[in-house]
């Protein structure tokens, strides 16, 4: 299972960046806690609509996204692709990954 977190940095200790469309980084963690981080290229565009970032999550076969807020279009795109979107207000990447694994985060629908 791959879990993605919108983050302010590129590591497991990075803090949640609560805005999907404007997040600085996305950290993707697998079942073995191996991770990769990518810059959000959307922050350099004028639209900030999040669809390019959502498409990348689908391409990378992410199962769960953890973020704070997300626009309706990006949310619908991810849900249609089968990605579960979880809500968090704060926390570091590793804490949020564990919360998702323990199913203690609220789903966004």
Backbone as a ProteinNet text record, in pm:
[ID]
protein_1_A
[PRIMARY]
XXXXXXXXXXXXXXXXXXXXXXXXXXXXXXXXXXXXXXXXXXXXXXXXXXXXXXXXXXXXXXXXXXXXXXXXXXXXXXXXXXXXXXXXXXXXXXXXXXXXXXXXXXXXX
[TERTIARY]
84.8	0	89.2	52.8	125	36.1	94.4	22	98.9	28.8	89.3	42.4	134.9	103.9	152.4	67.7	113.8	196.9	319.2	413.5	490.6	547.5	629.4	776.6	810.9	948.4	950.1	1070.4	1085.8	1116.8	1089.1	1123.7	1006.9	1029.2	924.6	891	982.4	957	899.6	880.2	825.3	681.7	642.3	506.7	409.8	286.6	177.9	168.8	155.7	118.5	-30	-116.3	-259.1	-334.5	-268.4	-337	-287.6	-370.5	-332	-276	-350.8	-311.9	-183.2	-156.6	-40.2	70.5	58.7	159.8	297.1	400.8	536.9	585.2	555.1	604.5	492.8	515.4	433.1	529.8	506.6	588.5	503.2	556.5	486	561	488.1	547.5	482.9	566.9	513	503.6	464.5	444.4	571.5	687.6	815.4	873.8	794	835	946.9	961.9	1049.2	970.4	1037.5	963	1037.2	958	1011.8	932.9	996.7	930.9	944.7	841.6	846.1	801.4	860.6	815	680.3	594.5	466.5	488.9	491.4	514	399	284.7	168.7	196	285.7	310.6	376.5	429.8	490	392.4	272.3	174	82.4	8.3	-82.6	-218	-250.9	-384.1	-398.9	-304	-313.4	-440.2	-482	-606.5	-587.3	-464.2	-436	-452.4	-505	-531.7	-404.1	-299.5	-173	-116.2	-124.6	-76.2	-163.2	-293	-383.1	-351.8	-325.8	-292.4	-162.3	-66.4	60.2	37.6	-49	-80.7	-143.3	-229.2	-291.3	-185.2	-98.9	7.3	100.3	129.4	219.2	148.7	22	-59	-67.2	-90.1	-110.6	-248.2	-256.4	-383.3	-456.8	-380.3	-439.1	-363.5	-436.3	-378.6	-422	-326.6	-357.5	-326.2	-425.6	-409.5	-508	-499.7	-591.6	-715.5	-694.1	-807.2	-771	-874.6	-856.4	-978.4	-958.7	-1074.7	-1161.6	-1285.4	-1383.4	-1344.6	-1287.7	-1250.3	-1138.2	-1036.4	-926.6	-975.9	-1060.7	-1115.6	-1194.8	-1281.7	-1362.3	-1273.5	-1170.2	-1076.7	-1010.2	-960.7	-892.7	-988.6	-1106.5	-1203.8	-1245.6	-1264.6	-1301.9	-1190.6	-1066.6	-952.6	-930.8	-1009	-998.4	-902.2	-859.2	-770.2	-854.7	-833.3	-901.9	-833.7	-911.3	-855.9	-892.2	-788.5	-806.1	-772.8	-841.6	-824.6	-737.4	-646.1	-566	-542.5	-531.3	-507.4	-360.4	-290.8	-150.7	-86.9	44.4	119.1	233.5	325.9	436.7	398	471.6	439.2	428.1	526.4	525.1	405.8	372	254.1	126.7	116.2	-3.8	-14.1	100.4	101.9	49.9	98.5	53.8	-95.2	-142.4	-285.5	-369.1	-321.5	-393.8	-395.4	-281.8	-274.9	-366.9	-381.3	-468.9	-613.9	-639.8	-774.3	-837.3	-755.8	-808.9	-827.3	-807.5	-827.4	-963.7	-1026.2	-1155.7	-1139.1	-1229.5	-1227.9	-1297.2	-1244.4	-1311	-1391.6	-1513.7	-1599.1	-1662.3
-117.6	0	123.7	222	349	458.1	532.8	643.5	771.4	872.8	1002.3	1106.2	1196.2	1305.2	1435.6	1536.9	1669.1	1725.2	1767.9	1801.7	1929.9	1985.6	2106.4	2074.6	1947.5	1903.2	1767	1710	1587.9	1463.9	1462.4	1346.8	1299.2	1188.7	1131.9	1221.7	1310.1	1402.7	1535.9	1551.9	1677.9	1695.7	1820.3	1851.7	1855	1823.1	1829.1	1968.4	1975.7	2099.8	2084	2159.9	2130.6	2169.9	2226.2	2269.5	2185.5	2093.5	2001.6	2074.5	2170	2236.1	2317.1	2371.4	2458.9	2396.3	2268.5	2203.5	2207.7	2218.2	2225	2090.2	1984.9	1851	1749.5	1632.8	1516	1405.1	1343.8	1232.2	1106.1	1006.6	880.5	770.6	697.3	595	460.4	354.5	221.2	142.7	15.9	-66.4	-87.6	-77.3	-95.4	36.3	142.6	278	332.7	275.6	334.5	450.8	561.9	677.6	748.9	823.8	915.6	1045.4	1153.5	1284.4	1354.8	1428	1507.9	1648.8	1740.3	1879.4	1886.5	1972.7	1995.9	2099.5	2053.4	2144.5	2242.9	2214.6	2304.3	2440.1	2445	2571.7	2672.8	2627.4	2718.4	2760.4	2704.2	2740	2849.8	2909.6	3016.8	2963.2	2838.9	2787	2725.9	2651.8	2582.7	2498.6	2434.2	2357.7	2217.1	2170	2041.8	1919.9	1935.6	1817.9	1748.6	1823.4	1759.7	1679.2	1731.9	1659.8	1536.6	1549.8	1435.4	1327	1367.4	1271.4	1198	1268.4	1203.9	1099.3	1128.3	1031	905.6	923.6	809.6	730	798.8	733.2	654	708.4	643.1	534.9	510.6	406.7	421.8	544.9	574.7	523	466.5	414.2	513.2	590.8	685.9	817.9	928.3	1062.1	1121.9	1182.9	1255.9	1402.6	1487	1630.8	1704.2	1835.7	1915.7	1955.9	2032.6	2073.7	2048.1	2025	1991	2041.6	2091.6	2142.3	2026.4	2056	1952.9	1876.8	1945.4	1879.8	1778.1	1815.1	1722.3	1605.2	1633.7	1528.3	1428	1477.2	1388.4	1303.2	1363.1	1291.7	1176.8	1204.8	1102.6	991.9	1029	929.2	839.5	899.2	820.7	723.1	759.6	673.3	567.2	572.2	472.4	507.8	633.7	678.3	732	678.7	725.1	853.5	955.8	1084.2	1104.3	1119.9	1135.4	1277.9	1325.6	1461.9	1464.9	1561.1	1587	1736.9	1786.8	1929.7	1957.5	1860.3	1879	1744	1744.6	1623.8	1605.8	1518.2	1489.3	1370.3	1353.4	1251.1	1113.2	1073.4	939.1	918.9	1019	1009.3	991.5	1066.5	1060	927.9	875.1	743.6	637.3	640.8	544.6	561.7	684.6	709.4	651.8	665.3	608.9	456.6	399.2	252.6	201.8	279.9	242.6	286.3	345.3	388.1	486	583.1	681.6	819.9	829.8	958.5	959.6	1074.4	1093.9	1096.9	1032.4	1034.9	1159.9	1215.3	1325	1265.3	1311.4	1259	1372.8
0	0	0	-80.2	-82.7	-24.9	69	132.4	103.7	54	23.4	124	159.6	252.7	189.8	186.1	142.9	257.3	225.6	332.7	303.1	408.9	397.9	375.7	376.4	356	291.1	279.6	201.3	283.8	413.4	495	579.1	650.4	736	854.5	893	1002.2	957.8	826.9	774.4	822.1	839.5	884.6	768.7	798.4	702	641.3	512.4	445.4	416	481.6	479	351.9	253.6	131.9	13.6	-33.2	-140.1	-261.9	-311.7	-436.2	-422.1	-306.8	-287.8	-203.5	-173.1	-89.3	-155.5	-74.9	-127.3	-178.7	-106	-136.3	-119.3	-176.6	-147.7	-109.6	5.4	50.9	36.9	-33	-55.6	18.3	103.1	189.1	157.4	147.1	123	254.1	245.3	365	446.5	383.8	453.1	504	499.3	538	449.2	330.5	230.4	171.2	146.6	98	-14.1	-88	-187.4	-173.6	-211.1	-202.3	-335.5	-373.3	-494.9	-463.7	-536.8	-531.9	-602.4	-557.5	-623.3	-733.4	-857	-969.8	-988.4	-928.1	-938.3	-873.9	-776.4	-708.2	-800.2	-913.7	-1011.1	-1120.3	-1117.7	-1220	-1167	-1255.8	-1214.5	-1169.7	-1207.1	-1179.1	-1040.6	-993.3	-864.7	-854.6	-963.7	-956.7	-900.6	-893	-830.4	-918	-1038	-1120.5	-1167.3	-1195.4	-1236	-1119.8	-999.9	-882.8	-857.8	-870.6	-854.1	-957.1	-1081.3	-1186.4	-1154.5	-1097.3	-1060.9	-952.1	-856.1	-752.3	-811.9	-910.3	-977.6	-1053.2	-1127.3	-1203.6	-1112.8	-996.1	-899.9	-817.8	-846.3	-782.2	-629.8	-588.4	-446.6	-405.9	-285.3	-234.6	-146.1	-67.6	27.2	17.4	19.1	29.1	161.3	231.7	354.9	329.5	351.2	330.5	420.3	419.2	499.6	422.8	317.6	233.9	88.6	9.5	-131.4	-206.2	-327.5	-400.1	-450.1	-479.1	-514.8	-640.3	-737.9	-863.5	-841.6	-766.5	-737.4	-653.9	-555.2	-470.2	-554.5	-640.3	-725	-815.9	-871.8	-959.2	-883.3	-763.2	-683.4	-639.9	-595	-551.4	-667	-784.3	-902.5	-940.6	-914.1	-944.8	-836.3	-729.9	-624.2	-512.5	-507.9	-401	-286.1	-167.2	-48.3	-0.8	29.1	73.5	220.2	302.8	447.1	489.1	590.5	639.4	764.5	767.4	887.5	896.9	1017.2	1039.5	1067.5	1129.3	1165.6	1190.9	1207.5	1237.8	1140.3	1176.7	1085.7	998.4	890.6	792.1	856.7	935.3	993.6	1086.3	1167.8	1255.4	1173.6	1066.1	983.4	908.5	865.3	800	897.7	1019.7	1121.1	1151.1	1155.9	1179.7	1065.7	942.3	827.8	834.9	870.1	882.8	993.2	1099.3	1210.9	1188.7	1073.7	1032.8	1131.4	1178	1272.6	1210	1078.8	1010.5	941.7	942.4	877.7	726.7	655.4	508.8	457	350.5	280.5	165.4	150.6	42.2	-32.2
[MASK]
+++++++++++++++++++++++++++++++++++++++++++++++++++++++++++++++++++++++++++++++++++++++++++++++++++++++++++++

